[in-house]
Amino acid sequence: MINTLFPHKRYSFINEFVLKDLPDKDFNFIQDKSTVLKLKKGQAIFHEGTTPIGLYIIRIGKIKKYATGLNGKEHIFYLAKEGEIIGHHELISEETYSSSAACLTDSIVNLIPKDVFFKILEDNPNIKNRLLRSISHEFGVFINNSRILAQHSVRERCAISIIKLQEFFSIKEGGGFRISRKDHSNIVGTSVESLVRVLHDFKKENVIKISENLIFIIDIKKLVEICNLI
């Protein structure tokens, strides 16, 4: 139901296909050269302003990418999950990290050294083309999400976030997802107090149900209308 009502692709990052179907020799090369990192919920993967040392492939878990403002508040602009890669932008641009990454859940991540990543790109034009397509798609997503932050109300942004989070956590229709109010507010771009008020309003309007910090979508059509995107 959600996929037919909400244009996910225009507002969601998609890069899990980039390293799909690697030749066996390259897959084995990555396995031999990569370091497996077992990380706990809340643990940082890299920090804004530091120098990148490699590419990260998420094997298990969920990751948030965020930038920190002058007041110390996080702005979460990217959520990544199993099969996706992170850290490649700064490797390619040869710049320090423009954002930080940390685990939303306990995670297992493969760290591929910089030289190994570039060798894979050099040996696989198809992978390079996929990466270029992914980065080009991300530009459009950033434009759309920037417009949402600038032009949509907190209520509208909250509705959009709930739909995107339902998709991100791969929750089937009728299921619920859980995310901390702090992280949720940093995705929406508002205070925790404002987020809680909007969630309470949605609950009163029978748009969502909240049980044990799980958010369930009850009326997806109404939620999409509130988004004011279509």
N, C-alpha and C positions, 0 to 999 in steps of 0.2 A: 504493500500500500504506500509506504513512505517513498519508495523509489519512483513511483509513478506520479507523485504529487510534488516532489521537491527536486530541483535541479542540482543534485549533489556535486556533479563533476565541476560545475562552475565555482564551487566554494570549498572544494576539498583537494588536498594534495594527494597525488597518486604517483608513487615511484616503485612500488613493490615488483613491477614487471621488469625493472632495469637489468637485474642480474639473472633473470629467469632463463632456464635452458642453457646454462653455460656448458661448453664442451667439457667432457670428463677431465681432460688434462688440466684445464684451467680451474675447474672446481677442486680438483685434488691439490693444485698449486696453492689455492687460497686456503684450503684446510691445513696444509703443511705450514704455511707462513703466518697464519692468523693466530691471535691470542684470544682465548675464550675468557670473557669477563662475566663473573656471576655477581650481580648487583642487587642491593636491597632497595625497597621502596624508599624514595626520597634521596637516594644517593646520586651524586653528580657524575656525569660522563665527561663533560668538558665545560669550561668556563669562558664567558665573554672576555675577549682581550688576550687570551692565550694562543700559542702557536699550535696549529693542527699537526698531528703526527700520523694520521691515517684515516681511513674510512671505517664507519661502524655499520654492521649489518645486525638488525634486531632479529634474534632467533626466537626468543620468548619474551613477552611482556609489552608494556606500553610506555612510551617516552614522551615528555613534553619539551618543546623548545621555547625559550622565553628570553625577552630582553628586560633589563632592570632599569627603572627610571631613577631620577635624582632623589626621589623620596623612598627608594628601596622597594617600591611596589613592582611586582612582576607583570609583564604583559605576555600572556601565552598566545603565540600566534601559529603554532604548528604542533599537531599531535601525530605521533608516528607509532606504528604497531608492527607485529610480526611480518617479516619479509621485506620491510622497508630499509632504506639506507639513510644515514645522516652523516653530516660532516664533510660532504663532498664539495659543497659550494666553495668553502674557503681553501680547500686543497687546490681546486682548479684556478681560483683567483689569486692564490699565493698571498693571502691576507690572514691576519689573526681572526679568531672567531668573533663574529658580530653579535652572537647570542650565546646563551648557555643551554645545556641539555641535562635533564635529570629524569629519574625513573618515577613514573606514576604507580607502577607495580613492581614487585620483584621481577627481575629481568635477566636474561642471558644474551650477551652481545658479543659478536666477533669483531675484534679490532684488526683491520687489514692495514699493514704498513703502507705509507705513501708510495714507495717505489713499486710495491706489488700492485697497488691500485692502478698506477699509470701504465704498468706493463700489460695488465688485463685490457685496458682501453686501447693500447697500441696494437695488441694482437687480435682484437675483436671489434671491427668497425661497426658491427650490428649493435654491440653494447654501447658504443660511443653515440650512435644515432638515437638509441633509446634514451640515453641520459640527456641528450640535447632536447629531445621531445619532452621529457619530464620537466626540465628546467624551464622550457618555454611555456608549458602549461602552468607552472608555478607562478610565472609573472602575471598571468591573467587572474589567478586565484588571489594573489596579493592585491591587485587592483580592486577586485570585487569586495574583498574583505575590508580594505581601507575605506571604500565607499560606505560599507555598512557601519563602520565605527564612526564615520563623520556625519552620516545623514539619517541614521535610524535611532529610534528611541531605545532606552534600556529594555522596555517591554518587548519590542520587536527583536532586539539582539538576543534577549534571553530565549525567546521562542526559537530563533534560528539555532542557537547553541544546543538546545535540547534535541532538536532533530539531528544535528550533526553528530552529537555525542551518541545518540542511539545507533547511528550508522557506524561510527568509529568503534564502538564496543561490540559491534556485530550482534546486537540483541535482536532476536526474532520478535515479530509482532506480538504484543502482549507481555513481553518481558521487560524487566527494569534494569537500569544501569546505576552505578554508584560512583560518585566523584566528590572529593571534598568541596565544601562550599567556598573555601579560599581559592582553590584551583578553578572552580566553575566561575567565580566572580572575575578572576584574572583572564579568563577566556572571553567573557562578555565585555569586560572593560568597565567595571563598576565596582562599588563597594560590596562587601559581604552583606551589609544591612539592606542595601537596595535590591540585591539579588534575592534575598530571603523574602522581602515584601512582594516581589513579582511572582516568585514561586507560590507564595501563599494565595495571591490573587488567582493564578492559574488553577490552583487546587479548588478554590471556592467556585470557579466557573466550570468545574468538571472537565477541564482540559487535560490535567495530569492528576496522578495520585502519587503520594509520597508515603512510603512505609519503610521504617528502619533505615532511613537515609537513601533508600532506593527510589529513583524517579521512574514512574510508569506513564507512558503516553496513553491517554484514554480517547481523546478526540483529535486525531491527526489532521483532519480537514480544517478544524477550527484553528489548530496550531499553525498550519501553513498560512491561513488567512491572516493571522496576527503578524506573521513575518513580514508581510507587505512587500514581497519580492516579485510576485507574478501578477 
